[in-house]
Amino acid sequence: MELRHLRYFLAVAEELHFGRAARRLNLSQPPLSQQIRDLEAELGAALFTRSRRRVELTPAGEALLPEARDILARAGAAADLVRRVAEGRAGRLALGFMGPAMEGVLPRAVARFRADRPEVVLDLRELGTPAQVEALAQGRIAVGAIRVFGDPPPGLETLALADEPYVLAVSEGHALAGMRRVPLRRLAGERLVFFPRKDFPSLHDAILGSLAKAGGAPQVVLEATAKRTILALVAAGAGLGLVPASTPGASEGGTPGVRLVPLGPGLPRVDIRLAWRAGDPDPLVAAFADCVRSLA
């Protein structure tokens, strides 16, 4: 049973006249009659009783009528939804982000995108950079806001959102806690809590290399991936920490007993970038990137 058969049946059922139904469908009457006979043969039931004076629905036709209307309505709605999704006016966009990305243009882009495309569901997921890169590769998110140092991960297109430096996390009782800015050389020999190299090899090597070049090579004594863990270890006196400047210090509701102090020049800065799979055909991905560009 094809949709066209249901459309032909519905026209005849509503007009109860083959001639009027044919004109409504822009057909001649003989082909319409043949299509109805084909449908009846396929269903194994007569749908109409025909006489010279009138056409009436049989009980089988009465039963089919609401079903045909429902099927055609749902088919039309499905076709319309497909068109809106293909045009980027409807659908779902999974967006990964890390906390610092929500302090710049990204929140405004999310708000505008929602206002401009109310039928699009934005699925926001807070994830770290490594988790976002993996989720992008596996298709679990379509767009991410990630930290990038140097070249972006292979297979991704990116758009700059912001950049941020690293700062020094020190316990309040440490000798460096009272300084307005700590020269890199002052970190020579200090105990350092740092992120593992496997998490971000190029940035890990660049930071430690810059410290060594400035004569401030520290001693990495502990490794931790999460910033909150690094700050907790710093507060406990395990050593100093290097964290992104967007990390909350104690005065901004961060870890009690920890101060964040700017560092002197020489450390690499890290880009925060919007990222998506290269060549992604989803029109929502391109639309969201364009929205960010318009606000950047």
Number of C-alpha atoms within 10 A of each C-alpha: 10 7 12 11 17 21 16 21 25 20 19 25 21 12 15 17 16 22 17 17 22 20 12 13 15 10 14 14 15 11 11 22 17 11 16 20 17 14 20 19 12 10 12 10 14 16 24 21 11 14 8 5 6 10 16 17 19 15 13 15 20 14 12 18 19 12 12 18 15 12 15 17 12 12 13 12 12 12 12 12 15 15 13 15 18 15 14 20 19 19 20 15 19 18 25 26 22 18 13 19 21 13 12 13 16 20 13 16 20 18 10 16 19 14 11 12 16 13 15 19 13 16 12 15 14 14 18 18 20 14 15 26 27 12 17 22 16 11 13 13 21 23 29 29 29 29 26 22 20 12 8 16 12 10 13 17 16 21 17 16 20 17 17 15 16 21 22 23 28 27 25 18 13 13 9 19 18 13 11 12 16 18 17 22 16 17 21 15 13 15 19 25 26 23 22 13 13 10 14 15 12 14 18 16 12 15 18 18 16 17 21 16 13 18 16 19 22 20 17 17 13 16 16 16 15 12 17 15 14 26 33 18 22 25 22 12 17 18 23 28 29 22 22 18 18 14 19 18 18 15 12 9 8 16 20 15 18 28 26 27 21 17 19 14 13 13 18 16 16 18 19 23 22 26 28 25 21 11 10 13 10 15 16 25 20 16 16 20 17 15 18 22 14 10 12 15
